[in-house]
Amino acid sequence: MKKIISVILIVMIFGCNKYLYVDDILQGKNLEKAQEISVNDFFNKRMQNKIRKINVGNWDVLFQNDDFVYIGKPRLKNIFSEKRIIDTLFKVYNNHLISQLPQYKSIEGYIIRQKIYSSIQNYKIQNSENKDFYVSEKYVSELKSGTIEIQISVSDNENANEIYILIFDKNTLELLEINKLKNKN
């Protein structure tokens, strides 16, 4: 019985490689293992990106060819390794991505969050509102025809929650419109 359990544990630990090496993907290997996603899925994955000290934990473009752009979320294989791996490789049609999201290489969640913060700050200054506020880390982003629409909750010192809708041009990432919807008390 102990032998069977030992064999099962060894197979589980060493025999179940469900990950892919980032270095292989960067060389165009294992691309057939990619799962197809939509442009909107690609966009939402990239919106999760944050500033990182090392190149792991973000949705990165790992490879592209004439047909597809391949993305994954690298992590370190283990704490003592510099090898980066991904659990799942995704692909999106290159021509769909270019037509629907031309700035796909430069759109990152942390860049959009910076634009959200500065846009709300400018809005509050122009409207003589309290300049001290907290922008929620959670927001809803939607890729639309020509624009990126963000809905986000903002709190100020009086603990009022305000919902803002921000609309950015998807080609230039310039703010087109900002609206405060309502107060939640």
TIRO-204593 format. One record per residue (C-alpha): x, y, z negated; residue number from 0; residue in three letters. Coordinates in Angstrom, 2 decimals, padded with zeros to 5 digits. Example, Ala and Ser with C-alpha at 12.3 -4.5 7.8 and 13.67 -1.06 7.14 Angstrom:
residues 2
> px  py  pz  nr  rest
> 012.30  -004.50  -007.80  0  ALA
> 013.67  -001.06  -007.14  1  SER
This chain:
residues 185
> px  py  pz  nr  rest
> 000.00  000.00  000.00  0  MET
> 002.84  002.41  -000.85  1  LYS
> 004.45  001.66  002.53  2  LYS
> 001.27  002.56  004.38  3  ILE
> 000.91  005.83  002.49  4  ILE
> 004.60  006.62  003.08  5  SER
> 004.28  005.95  006.82  6  VAL
> 001.15  008.11  007.05  7  ILE
> 002.89  010.97  005.23  8  LEU
> 005.97  010.76  007.45  9  ILE
> 003.82  010.80  010.60  10  VAL
> 001.81  013.73  009.27  11  MET
> 004.91  015.73  008.36  12  ILE
> 007.18  014.96  011.30  13  PHE
> 005.03  013.48  014.04  14  GLY
> 002.31  016.04  014.50  15  CYS
> 003.92  018.87  016.46  16  ASN
> 000.91  020.97  017.33  17  LYS
> 002.96  024.08  017.80  18  TYR
> 004.90  025.48  020.76  19  LEU
> 008.32  027.12  020.68  20  TYR
> 008.26  030.78  021.73  21  VAL
> 011.65  030.42  023.47  22  ASP
> 010.14  027.74  025.75  23  ASP
> 007.19  029.94  026.66  24  ILE
> 009.49  032.88  027.36  25  LEU
> 011.18  030.61  029.94  26  GLN
> 007.84  029.64  031.52  27  GLY
> 007.58  026.20  029.90  28  LYS
> 004.41  024.65  028.43  29  ASN
> 002.17  027.18  030.17  30  LEU
> -000.26  024.39  031.08  31  GLU
> -001.17  024.17  027.38  32  LYS
> -002.66  027.67  027.35  33  ALA
> -006.35  028.21  026.69  34  GLN
> -008.11  030.74  028.88  35  GLU
> -009.65  033.80  027.20  36  ILE
> -011.47  036.91  028.39  37  SER
> -010.04  040.42  028.63  38  VAL
> -012.20  041.40  025.64  39  ASN
> -010.74  038.52  023.59  40  ASP
> -007.23  039.62  024.60  41  PHE
> -008.04  043.20  023.56  42  PHE
> -009.46  042.14  020.18  43  ASN
> -006.41  040.00  019.43  44  LYS
> -004.05  042.90  020.25  45  ARG
> -006.13  045.22  018.04  46  MET
> -005.08  043.07  015.04  47  GLN
> -001.41  044.01  015.52  48  ASN
> 000.41  045.86  012.76  49  LYS
> 003.89  047.31  012.41  50  ILE
> 006.19  044.44  011.41  51  ARG
> 009.83  044.30  010.33  52  LYS
> 010.45  041.12  012.30  53  ILE
> 008.85  039.97  015.52  54  ASN
> 006.25  037.62  014.02  55  VAL
> 002.60  037.93  013.03  56  GLY
> 001.45  040.00  016.01  57  ASN
> -000.26  039.00  019.22  58  TRP
> 002.54  039.37  021.78  59  ASP
> 002.65  039.03  025.55  60  VAL
> 005.07  036.11  025.86  61  LEU
> 005.04  035.46  029.59  62  PHE
> 003.34  036.62  032.75  63  GLN
> 003.23  035.56  036.35  64  ASN
> 001.14  036.50  039.38  65  ASP
> -001.90  034.65  038.01  66  ASP
> -001.92  034.98  034.23  67  PHE
> -000.67  036.90  031.20  68  VAL
> 000.14  034.59  028.28  69  TYR
> -000.14  035.68  024.65  70  ILE
> 000.47  034.08  021.29  71  GLY
> 000.96  034.99  017.66  72  LYS
> 004.51  033.93  016.75  73  PRO
> 005.49  032.85  013.26  74  ARG
> 008.70  031.42  011.86  75  LEU
> 008.91  027.62  012.01  76  LYS
> 009.85  027.57  008.34  77  ASN
> 011.36  029.87  005.77  78  ILE
> 014.94  028.89  006.64  79  PHE
> 014.57  028.98  010.43  80  SER
> 014.90  031.76  012.94  81  GLU
> 012.94  029.69  015.49  82  LYS
> 009.61  031.25  016.32  83  ARG
> 006.61  029.06  017.09  84  ILE
> 002.95  029.57  017.94  85  ILE
> 000.00  027.37  017.12  86  ASP
> -002.01  028.26  020.22  87  THR
> -001.09  029.81  023.55  88  LEU
> -003.73  031.85  025.36  89  PHE
> -003.92  033.12  028.92  90  LYS
> -005.98  035.76  030.68  91  VAL
> -006.22  036.43  034.41  92  TYR
> -003.64  039.05  035.35  93  ASN
> -005.87  040.81  037.90  94  ASN
> -008.79  041.02  035.41  95  HIS
> -006.49  042.45  032.76  96  LEU
> -005.02  045.08  035.08  97  ILE
> -008.44  046.17  036.35  98  SER
> -010.20  046.23  032.95  99  GLN
> -007.34  047.23  030.65  100  LEU
> -004.54  048.90  032.62  101  PRO
> -002.59  049.87  029.47  102  GLN
> -002.66  046.32  028.06  103  TYR
> 001.10  046.28  027.43  104  LYS
> 001.01  049.37  025.22  105  SER
> -002.31  048.91  023.41  106  ILE
> -001.59  047.79  019.87  107  GLU
> -003.87  047.91  016.84  108  GLY
> -001.47  050.06  014.82  109  TYR
> -001.29  052.67  017.61  110  ILE
> -005.08  052.86  017.78  111  ILE
> -005.27  053.11  013.95  112  ARG
> -002.84  056.07  014.06  113  GLN
> -005.02  057.74  016.69  114  LYS
> -008.15  057.05  014.62  115  ILE
> -006.61  058.63  011.51  116  TYR
> -005.32  061.75  013.27  117  SER
> -008.60  062.18  015.18  118  SER
> -010.69  062.01  012.00  119  ILE
> -008.27  064.34  010.20  120  GLN
> -008.56  066.91  013.01  121  ASN
> -012.35  066.55  013.02  122  TYR
> -012.50  067.18  009.25  123  LYS
> -010.22  070.23  009.52  124  ILE
> -012.28  071.72  012.37  125  GLN
> -015.48  071.20  010.38  126  ASN
> -014.03  072.54  007.08  127  SER
> -014.53  069.20  005.37  128  GLU
> -012.49  067.52  002.66  129  ASN
> -009.13  066.63  004.20  130  LYS
> -008.39  063.86  001.67  131  ASP
> -009.87  060.59  002.88  132  PHE
> -009.31  056.88  003.22  133  TYR
> -009.83  055.10  006.53  134  VAL
> -010.98  051.50  006.20  135  SER
> -008.68  048.81  007.59  136  GLU
> -011.77  047.07  008.96  137  LYS
> -013.38  048.52  012.02  138  TYR
> -015.31  047.38  015.04  139  VAL
> -013.64  047.91  018.41  140  SER
> -015.26  047.35  021.76  141  GLU
> -013.79  047.54  025.22  142  LEU
> -016.25  049.22  027.57  143  LYS
> -016.09  050.35  031.15  144  SER
> -013.47  053.10  031.11  145  GLY
> -013.39  053.48  027.33  146  THR
> -012.53  051.93  024.00  147  ILE
> -015.19  052.50  021.34  148  GLU
> -014.30  052.30  017.65  149  ILE
> -016.74  052.32  014.74  150  GLN
> -015.11  052.85  011.34  151  ILE
> -015.99  053.69  007.75  152  SER
> -014.27  056.61  006.02  153  VAL
> -014.31  057.47  002.29  154  SER
> -013.35  060.74  000.66  155  ASP
> -012.77  061.86  -002.93  156  ASN
> -016.50  062.02  -003.63  157  GLU
> -016.71  058.29  -002.74  158  ASN
> -019.07  058.94  000.14  159  ALA
> -018.83  056.49  003.01  160  ASN
> -019.15  058.04  006.41  161  GLU
> -019.38  056.11  009.64  162  ILE
> -017.49  057.53  012.61  163  TYR
> -017.70  056.53  016.24  164  ILE
> -014.60  057.37  018.25  165  LEU
> -014.36  056.94  022.01  166  ILE
> -010.95  056.79  023.67  167  PHE
> -010.07  056.71  027.36  168  ASP
> -008.77  053.18  027.96  169  LYS
> -006.20  054.39  030.52  170  ASN
> -004.63  057.24  028.54  171  THR
> -005.78  056.45  024.97  172  LEU
> -006.86  060.10  024.65  173  GLU
> -009.81  060.87  022.39  174  LEU
> -012.91  061.65  024.46  175  LEU
> -015.52  061.95  021.73  176  GLU
> -015.94  061.66  017.97  177  ILE
> -019.24  061.51  016.11  178  ASN
> -020.07  061.18  012.42  179  LYS
> -023.17  059.01  012.19  180  LEU
> -024.42  059.10  008.62  181  LYS
> -023.52  059.16  004.97  182  ASN
> -023.86  056.04  002.85  183  LYS
> -024.21  056.68  -000.87  184  ASN
